[in-house]
Amino acid sequence: MKRRRRRSFSPEYKTEVAALVLDQGRTVGDVSRELDLTESAGRGWVAQARIDRGSGVPDALTTEEREELRHLRRENRQLRQEPEILNKAAAFFAKESR
């Protein structure tokens, strides 16, 4: 079985696909076949759309919350790296001044 090349889709496209299932009552399999998507991708997008609409799994993160968490983690990682860089620079210049 030949593997499919990994594709990326815009958030708008994912929302439209999920809307076909949730608003028009079509099945994930039907929409996936029609749009040449993997069924698992479609299921994931529909599940996330349900969460965003407030009818998904309790305590699951909405798309907005996921994006905020991703942003905060990136910022946290950068803030942790800054003192390390400063310490290395200070050590380098202390060594050079001797």
N, CA, C and O of each residue as an XYZ file, in Angstrom:
392
protein
N       0.840     -1.178      0.000
C       0.000      0.000      0.000
C       0.892      1.250      0.000
O       1.777      1.389      0.844
N       0.654      2.134     -0.933
C       1.469      3.336     -1.071
C       1.025      4.381     -0.055
O      -0.167      4.628      0.126
N       2.010      4.992      0.603
C       1.700      6.037      1.584
C       1.389      7.338      0.875
O       1.980      7.673     -0.151
N       0.457      8.049      1.443
C       0.035      9.336      0.917
C       0.969     10.427      1.437
O       1.365     10.402      2.603
N       1.323     11.385      0.576
C       2.161     12.502      0.994
C       1.398     13.342      2.007
O       0.210     13.608      1.826
N       2.061     13.753      3.053
C       1.417     14.543      4.104
C       1.042     15.916      3.565
O       1.870     16.622      2.989
N      -0.217     16.278      3.761
C      -0.705     17.573      3.290
C      -1.079     18.423      4.496
O      -1.332     17.905      5.583
N      -1.109     19.720      4.291
C      -1.560     20.599      5.367
C      -2.774     21.365      4.867
O      -2.891     21.671      3.680
N      -3.667     21.667      5.786
C      -4.921     22.330      5.451
C      -5.109     23.544      6.339
O      -4.697     23.548      7.499
N      -5.724     24.555      5.799
C      -5.964     25.782      6.560
C      -7.048     25.537      7.609
O      -7.871     24.636      7.448
N      -7.054     26.324      8.672
C      -8.114     26.200      9.675
C      -9.503     26.416      9.069
O     -10.470     25.785      9.496
N      -9.606     27.300      8.080
C     -10.891     27.561      7.437
C     -11.401     26.315      6.711
O     -12.588     25.994      6.769
N     -10.493     25.620      6.029
C     -10.870     24.402      5.315
C     -11.361     23.343      6.292
O     -12.375     22.688      6.054
N     -10.636     23.182      7.392
C     -11.028     22.200      8.402
C     -12.414     22.515      8.962
O     -13.221     21.614      9.187
N     -12.680     23.805      9.185
C     -13.976     24.230      9.698
C     -15.075     23.924      8.691
O     -16.158     23.478      9.068
N     -14.803     24.160      7.421
C     -15.794     23.882      6.380
C     -16.100     22.392      6.285
O     -17.259     22.005      6.133
N     -15.075     21.559      6.372
C     -15.277     20.114      6.315
C     -16.120     19.659      7.512
O     -17.052     18.871      7.359
N     -15.784     20.161      8.693
C     -16.547     19.795      9.893
C     -17.995     20.265      9.780
O     -18.909     19.575     10.232
N     -18.205     21.424      9.184
C     -19.564     21.944      9.023
C     -20.385     21.049      8.105
O     -21.586     20.887      8.321
N     -19.769     20.469      7.093
C     -20.490     19.548      6.213
C     -21.059     18.380      7.011
O     -22.169     17.916      6.752
N     -20.291     17.919      7.973
C     -20.735     16.780      8.786
C     -21.747     17.232      9.841
O     -22.810     16.628      9.984
N     -21.419     18.285     10.571
C     -22.252     18.693     11.697
C     -23.539     19.401     11.281
O     -24.592     19.173     11.876
N     -23.461     20.251     10.270
C     -24.623     21.050      9.896
C     -25.498     20.390      8.843
O     -26.710     20.602      8.822
N     -24.895     19.592      7.970
C     -25.669     18.970      6.903
C     -25.997     17.514      7.173
O     -26.679     16.871      6.375
N     -25.515     16.989      8.294
C     -25.857     15.626      8.679
C     -25.214     14.539      7.832
O     -25.683     13.401      7.832
N     -24.161     14.866      7.118
C     -23.468     13.860      6.314
C     -22.495     13.084      7.189
O     -22.124     13.540      8.271
N     -22.085     11.918      6.722
C     -21.153     11.116      7.512
C     -19.720     11.565      7.225
O     -19.425     12.126      6.169
N     -18.851     11.307      8.182
C     -17.439     11.648      8.018
C     -16.847     10.870      6.850
O     -16.079     11.418      6.059
N     -17.200      9.609      6.744
C     -16.682      8.782      5.655
C     -17.089      9.299      4.291
O     -16.276      9.331      3.367
N     -18.349      9.708      4.159
C     -18.854     10.226      2.894
C     -18.121     11.502      2.496
O     -17.676     11.635      1.356
N     -17.995     12.428      3.422
C     -17.311     13.698      3.143
C     -15.833     13.450      2.849
O     -15.268     14.064      1.944
N     -15.213     12.562      3.600
C     -13.791     12.264      3.400
C     -13.534     11.678      2.020
O     -12.583     12.075      1.346
N     -14.364     10.745      1.596
C     -14.197     10.155      0.258
C     -14.397     11.212     -0.829
O     -13.640     11.268     -1.799
N     -15.410     12.039     -0.660
C     -15.711     13.063     -1.660
C     -14.570     14.068     -1.812
O     -14.278     14.515     -2.921
N     -13.928     14.421     -0.701
C     -12.871     15.439     -0.715
C     -11.467     14.845     -0.739
O     -10.483     15.578     -0.640
N     -11.368     13.528     -0.868
C     -10.084     12.825     -0.899
C      -9.260     13.108      0.350
O      -8.094     13.496      0.276
N      -9.897     12.903      1.497
C      -9.237     13.065      2.794
C      -9.191     11.722      3.498
O      -9.955     10.813      3.173
N      -8.292     11.602      4.462
C      -8.334     10.406      5.295
C      -9.489     10.565      6.281
O      -9.771     11.661      6.766
N     -10.133      9.467      6.556
C     -11.285      9.518      7.451
C     -10.874      9.939      8.858
O     -11.634     10.613      9.553
N      -9.678      9.545      9.278
C      -9.228      9.915     10.624
C      -9.025     11.427     10.749
O      -9.298     12.005     11.801
N      -8.549     12.064      9.683
C      -8.393     13.524      9.705
C      -9.762     14.180      9.843
O      -9.944     15.087     10.656
N     -10.705     13.727      9.061
C     -12.064     14.275      9.136
C     -12.682     14.093     10.509
O     -13.329     15.001     11.032
N     -12.483     12.917     11.094
C     -13.027     12.665     12.438
C     -12.424     13.614     13.464
O     -13.124     14.122     14.341
N     -11.119     13.849     13.349
C     -10.448     14.764     14.271
C     -10.962     16.186     14.144
O     -11.166     16.873     15.145
N     -11.171     16.625     12.911
C     -11.665     17.984     12.676
C     -13.086     18.148     13.199
O     -13.438     19.192     13.749
N     -13.895     17.118     13.026
C     -15.276     17.168     13.515
C     -15.277     17.189     15.042
O     -16.033     17.945     15.654
N     -14.438     16.367     15.654
C     -14.367     16.344     17.120
C     -13.941     17.705     17.662
O     -14.507     18.187     18.643
N     -12.942     18.332     17.027
C     -12.484     19.647     17.476
C     -13.567     20.692     17.258
O     -13.728     21.592     18.082
N     -14.308     20.591     16.170
C     -15.404     21.542     15.910
C     -16.491     21.406     16.970
O     -17.072     22.403     17.399
N     -16.766     20.171     17.392
C     -17.760     19.966     18.466
C     -17.282     20.634     19.760
O     -18.067     21.273     20.461
N     -16.014     20.485     20.064
C     -15.445     21.104     21.266
C     -15.566     22.620     21.169
O     -15.968     23.281     22.127
N     -15.214     23.171     19.995
C     -15.287     24.621     19.799
C     -16.723     25.133     19.917
O     -16.952     26.267     20.337
N     -17.671     24.301     19.549
C     -19.086     24.684     19.634
C     -19.669     24.453     21.025
O     -20.816     24.815     21.289
N     -18.887     23.853     21.904
C     -19.341     23.639     23.274
C     -20.085     22.344     23.510
O     -20.679     22.156     24.572
N     -20.064     21.438     22.528
C     -20.794     20.183     22.704
C     -19.875     18.970     22.658
O     -20.341     17.845     22.474
N     -18.596     19.184     22.820
C     -17.635     18.084     22.747
C     -17.344     17.492     24.113
O     -18.137     17.604     25.048
N     -16.204     16.871     24.198
C     -15.750     16.234     25.432
C     -15.574     17.302     26.510
O     -14.970     18.344     26.255
N     -16.097     17.051     27.713
C     -15.920     18.043     28.786
C     -14.437     18.256     29.104
O     -13.641     17.319     29.045
N     -14.084     19.480     29.437
C     -12.717     19.870     29.809
C     -11.703     19.782     28.672
O     -10.503     19.918     28.910
N     -12.161     19.558     27.447
C     -11.240     19.542     26.308
C     -10.939     20.982     25.905
O     -11.769     21.873     26.084
N      -9.759     21.196     25.365
C      -9.340     22.538     24.988
C      -9.939     22.948     23.642
O      -9.937     22.172     22.687
N     -10.448     24.171     23.583
C     -10.930     24.698     22.316
C      -9.727     25.069     21.455
O      -8.594     25.082     21.934
N      -9.974     25.363     20.212
C      -8.897     25.748     19.301
C      -8.196     27.005     19.802
O      -6.970     27.105     19.738
N      -8.971     27.963     20.298
C      -8.378     29.192     20.857
C      -7.482     28.890     22.039
O      -6.383     29.435     22.146
N      -7.947     28.018     22.936
C      -7.157     27.669     24.117
C      -5.889     26.927     23.724
O      -4.832     27.141     24.318
N      -5.989     26.056     22.726
C      -4.799     25.341     22.241
C      -3.765     26.314     21.693
O      -2.571     26.176     21.961
N      -4.226     27.301     20.923
C      -3.317     28.289     20.350
C      -2.659     29.124     21.445
O      -1.463     29.409     21.380
N      -3.437     29.515     22.446
C      -2.881     30.285     23.558
C      -1.848     29.462     24.321
O      -0.791     29.976     24.687
N      -2.148     28.195     24.560
C      -1.217     27.312     25.255
C       0.075     27.154     24.447
O       1.166     27.183     25.017
N      -0.036     26.989     23.139
C       1.139     26.870     22.273
C       1.987     28.138     22.356
O       3.213     28.073     22.443
N       1.320     29.285     22.327
C       2.022     30.571     22.419
C       2.730     30.710     23.771
O       3.889     31.121     23.823
N       2.042     30.371     24.856
C       2.630     30.497     26.192
C       3.806     29.548     26.389
O       4.794     29.906     27.030
N       3.705     28.345     25.842
C       4.817     27.398     25.943
C       6.041     27.913     25.192
O       7.166     27.796     25.677
N       5.820     28.485     24.008
C       6.924     29.041     23.225
C       7.573     30.190     23.987
O       8.799     30.272     24.073
N       6.749     31.075     24.539
C       7.260     32.215     25.296
C       8.028     31.747     26.529
O       9.084     32.294     26.848
N       7.507     30.749     27.216
C       8.155     30.196     28.407
C       9.521     29.618     28.050
O      10.495     29.825     28.773
N       9.591     28.892     26.935
C      10.856     28.302     26.485
C      11.882     29.402     26.188
O      13.052     29.275     26.550
N      11.444     30.476     25.532
C      12.350     31.585     25.219
C      12.831     32.274     26.490
O      14.007     32.615     26.614
N      11.924     32.476     27.423
C      12.302     33.150     28.667
C      13.284     32.313     29.478
O      14.147     32.865     30.160
N      13.166     30.991     29.415
C      14.107     30.123     30.113
C      15.473     30.133     29.442
O      16.491     29.962     30.113
N      15.510     30.330     28.132
C      16.781     30.320     27.411
C      17.560     31.615     27.591
O      18.789     31.596     27.534
N      16.892     32.721     27.803
C      17.577     34.013     27.916
C      18.625     34.046     29.026
O      19.741     34.496     28.767
N      18.328     33.592     30.256
C      19.379     33.606     31.289
C      20.563     32.700     30.940
O      21.705     33.016     31.272
N      20.293     31.575     30.273
C      21.382     30.686     29.880
C      22.317     31.392     28.907
O      23.538     31.283     29.024
N      21.754     32.106     27.959
C      22.566     32.826     26.974
C      23.378     33.919     27.658
O      24.558     34.103     27.362
N      22.731     34.649     28.584
C      23.435     35.711     29.305
C      24.565     35.145     30.155
O      25.647     35.729     30.213
N      24.330     34.031     30.805
C      25.375     33.400     31.626
C      26.555     32.959     30.764
O      27.711     33.139     31.147
N      26.261     32.386     29.606
C      27.336     31.951     28.711
C      28.120     33.156     28.190
O      29.346     33.106     28.086
N      27.418     34.228     27.867
C      28.091     35.441     27.378
C      28.959     36.037     28.479
O      30.088     36.454     28.219
N      28.445     36.081     29.710
C      29.214     36.631     30.827
C      30.464     35.793     31.070
O      31.543     36.338     31.304
N      30.324     34.479     31.015
C      31.476     33.600     31.208
C      32.499     33.795     30.096
O      33.704     33.808     30.347
N      32.016     33.944     28.873
C      32.922     34.152     27.744
C      33.706     35.453     27.907
O      34.924     35.467     27.730
N      33.019     36.541     28.244
C      33.705     37.826     28.375
C      34.595     37.869     29.614
O      35.616     38.556     29.603
N      34.241     37.159     30.677
C      35.105     37.100     31.859
C      36.395     36.354     31.508
O      37.480     36.724     31.955
N      36.260     35.319     30.716
C      37.428     34.546     30.292
C      38.320     35.377     29.369
O      39.546     35.317     29.460
N      37.696     36.152     28.480
C      38.440     36.982     27.530
C      39.196     38.136     28.228
O      40.262     38.542     27.765
N      38.655     38.655     29.324
C      39.265     39.825     29.977
C      40.466     39.434     30.839
O      41.184     40.314     31.314
N      40.696     38.174     31.047
C      41.835     37.741     31.870
C      43.128     37.861     31.171
O      44.169     37.534     31.740
